[in-house]
Amino acid sequence: MLWRVFPWILGIVVIAVGFYAWIERVSNYSILTNPLVLFPVLGIWAWSVMWTHFVIDEIRRLKPELPKNIPYKKVSFSFVLFCILLHPSIILYAEYKAGLGLSLLNAWTVQIAVIAFFIFLSFEFFDRTRKNPKVAKKWWLVNISQSTAMMLIFIHSINLGSHLQQGWFRTYWMILGAILTVCIIHMHIWDWNFFRKKFS
């Protein structure tokens, strides 16, 4: 029973923490008059909820008897997709409206985020074709691509995130990054052993 609700609790917690860190620096008035202030929290939510996927998958690797939580996967994926589409759209529109065109894309910290953005979108395709034997056999490559995208966004956020330059939220974010790193390392070790045995 606990496992059924655990993903939802974890997702709600990271969303709530991100919201609290964001709202500390934003007034209700500015939200209404300047939608651009929504930009940071969308990025925080997208990465945080994707982080929960890695943690949940890691727990299932350690305890294979635990079932997948399909409803959480569907709802959280839709939520992440909404956030990662809206997050860059808001800032790019603001830059364009200010007459700066796409100059923001010249920064390397933004370029790595663009790469990660397309990697994340590619998961939608691979996930829908996962039952294809050719895709299943190379799923470890999909995992590498997704973990790479997560780390790219982490670097992007630490360098550019206005809420992540100092204070308790930066410490919290670094802890999430450390946990993610452990999950990623174990995931790829597990992948190596699993796919080598299954397809050798």
C-alpha positions as CSV (number, residue, x, y, z in Angstrom):
1,M,0.0,0.0,0.0
2,L,2.8,2.4,0.9
3,W,4.5,1.8,-2.4
4,R,1.4,2.8,-4.3
5,V,1.4,6.3,-2.7
6,F,5.1,6.8,-2.3
7,P,5.7,8.2,-5.9
8,W,2.8,10.6,-5.4
9,I,4.1,11.8,-2.0
10,L,7.7,12.2,-3.4
11,G,6.4,14.1,-6.4
12,I,4.2,16.4,-4.2
13,V,7.1,17.0,-1.8
14,V,9.6,18.1,-4.6
15,I,6.9,20.3,-6.2
16,A,6.0,21.9,-2.9
17,V,9.7,22.6,-2.0
18,G,10.4,24.1,-5.4
19,F,7.2,26.2,-5.1
20,Y,8.2,27.4,-1.7
21,A,11.7,28.4,-2.8
22,W,10.2,30.2,-5.8
23,I,7.4,32.0,-4.0
24,E,9.8,33.4,-1.3
25,R,11.2,35.7,-4.0
26,V,8.0,36.5,-5.9
27,S,5.0,38.6,-4.9
28,N,1.5,37.7,-6.0
29,Y,1.3,41.1,-7.7
30,S,4.3,40.5,-9.9
31,I,2.9,37.1,-11.0
32,L,-0.2,38.8,-12.3
33,T,1.6,41.7,-14.1
34,N,4.6,39.7,-15.4
35,P,4.1,36.1,-16.4
36,L,7.9,35.9,-16.9
37,V,8.3,35.3,-13.2
38,L,6.8,31.8,-13.8
39,F,9.9,30.9,-15.8
40,P,12.1,29.7,-12.9
41,V,9.6,27.5,-11.2
42,L,8.7,25.6,-14.3
43,G,12.3,24.6,-14.8
44,I,12.6,23.7,-11.1
45,W,9.4,21.5,-11.3
46,A,10.4,19.8,-14.5
47,W,13.8,18.7,-13.2
48,S,12.5,17.8,-9.8
49,V,9.8,15.6,-11.0
50,M,12.1,13.9,-13.5
51,W,14.4,13.3,-10.5
52,T,11.6,11.4,-8.8
53,H,11.6,9.0,-11.8
54,F,15.3,8.2,-11.3
55,V,14.8,7.6,-7.6
56,I,11.7,5.5,-8.0
57,D,13.4,3.4,-10.7
58,E,16.4,3.0,-8.4
59,I,14.3,1.7,-5.6
60,R,12.7,-0.8,-8.0
61,R,16.2,-2.0,-9.1
62,L,17.0,-2.7,-5.4
63,K,13.6,-4.3,-4.9
64,P,12.5,-5.8,-8.2
65,E,9.3,-7.2,-6.7
66,L,7.8,-3.7,-6.4
67,P,5.4,-3.0,-9.3
68,K,5.5,0.0,-11.6
69,N,3.2,2.9,-10.7
70,I,1.7,3.5,-14.2
71,P,-0.7,6.3,-13.2
72,Y,2.1,8.3,-11.6
73,K,4.3,7.7,-14.6
74,K,1.6,9.0,-17.0
75,V,0.6,12.0,-14.9
76,S,4.1,13.0,-14.1
77,F,5.4,12.6,-17.6
78,S,2.6,14.9,-18.9
79,F,3.4,17.4,-16.2
80,V,7.1,17.4,-17.0
81,L,6.3,17.7,-20.7
82,F,4.1,20.7,-20.0
83,C,6.9,22.4,-17.9
84,I,9.8,21.7,-20.3
85,L,7.8,23.1,-23.2
86,L,6.6,26.2,-21.4
87,H,9.8,26.9,-19.5
88,P,12.0,27.9,-22.5
89,S,9.0,29.3,-24.5
90,I,8.4,32.0,-21.9
91,I,12.0,33.3,-21.8
92,L,12.5,33.0,-25.6
93,Y,9.3,35.0,-26.1
94,A,10.4,37.6,-23.6
95,E,13.8,37.9,-25.3
96,Y,12.2,38.2,-28.7
97,K,9.7,40.8,-27.5
98,A,12.5,42.8,-26.0
99,G,14.2,43.0,-29.4
100,L,17.0,40.6,-28.5
101,G,16.0,37.9,-30.9
102,L,17.5,34.5,-30.0
103,S,20.7,36.0,-28.5
104,L,20.1,34.0,-25.4
105,L,21.1,30.8,-27.3
106,N,24.6,32.1,-27.6
107,A,25.4,31.2,-24.0
108,W,26.9,27.7,-23.5
109,T,24.7,27.1,-20.4
110,V,21.6,27.6,-22.6
111,Q,23.0,25.5,-25.4
112,I,23.4,22.5,-23.2
113,A,19.9,23.0,-22.0
114,V,18.7,23.0,-25.6
115,I,20.5,19.7,-26.1
116,A,18.9,18.2,-23.0
117,F,15.5,19.5,-24.1
118,F,15.6,17.5,-27.4
119,I,17.0,14.5,-25.6
120,F,14.1,14.6,-23.2
121,L,11.6,14.9,-26.0
122,S,13.2,11.9,-27.8
123,F,12.2,9.7,-24.8
124,E,8.6,10.1,-25.8
125,F,9.4,8.4,-29.1
126,F,11.5,5.6,-27.6
127,D,9.1,4.9,-24.8
128,R,6.3,4.4,-27.3
129,T,8.5,2.0,-29.3
130,R,9.9,0.2,-26.3
131,K,8.4,-3.2,-27.3
132,N,10.2,-3.1,-30.6
133,P,13.0,-5.7,-30.1
134,K,15.6,-3.4,-31.7
135,V,14.7,-0.6,-29.3
136,A,14.6,-3.0,-26.3
137,K,18.0,-4.3,-27.1
138,K,19.5,-0.8,-27.1
139,W,17.5,0.6,-24.2
140,W,20.7,1.1,-22.2
141,L,21.6,3.8,-24.7
142,V,18.3,5.5,-24.0
143,N,19.1,5.4,-20.3
144,I,22.5,7.0,-21.0
145,S,20.9,9.7,-23.1
146,Q,18.3,10.5,-20.3
147,S,20.9,10.5,-17.5
148,T,23.1,12.8,-19.6
149,A,20.2,15.2,-20.2
150,M,19.5,15.3,-16.4
151,M,23.1,16.1,-15.6
152,L,23.2,18.8,-18.4
153,I,20.1,20.4,-16.9
154,F,21.7,20.2,-13.4
155,I,24.8,22.1,-14.7
156,H,22.5,24.5,-16.5
157,S,20.5,25.2,-13.4
158,I,23.4,25.6,-11.0
159,N,25.0,28.2,-13.4
160,L,21.9,30.1,-14.4
161,G,19.2,29.5,-11.8
162,S,18.4,32.7,-10.0
163,H,17.1,30.7,-7.1
164,L,20.1,28.4,-6.9
165,Q,23.0,30.8,-6.4
166,Q,23.0,30.8,-2.6
167,G,21.0,29.8,0.5
168,W,19.2,26.7,1.6
169,F,17.7,25.9,-1.8
170,R,21.1,25.6,-3.4
171,T,22.1,23.2,-0.7
172,Y,18.9,21.2,-1.2
173,W,19.5,21.2,-5.0
174,M,23.0,19.9,-4.5
175,I,21.7,17.1,-2.3
176,L,19.2,16.1,-5.1
177,G,22.1,16.2,-7.6
178,A,24.2,13.9,-5.3
179,I,21.4,11.4,-5.0
180,L,20.8,11.5,-8.7
181,T,24.5,10.8,-9.4
182,V,24.4,7.7,-7.2
183,C,21.2,6.5,-9.0
184,I,22.7,7.1,-12.4
185,I,25.9,5.3,-11.6
186,H,24.1,2.3,-10.2
187,M,21.6,2.3,-13.2
188,H,24.4,2.0,-15.7
189,I,26.2,-0.7,-13.8
190,W,22.8,-2.6,-13.6
191,D,22.2,-2.0,-17.3
192,W,25.7,-3.3,-18.2
193,N,25.1,-6.5,-16.3
194,F,21.5,-7.0,-17.4
195,F,21.9,-6.3,-21.1
196,R,25.2,-8.3,-21.3
197,K,23.5,-11.4,-19.9
198,K,20.3,-11.0,-21.8
199,F,21.7,-10.3,-25.3
200,S,25.2,-11.8,-25.2
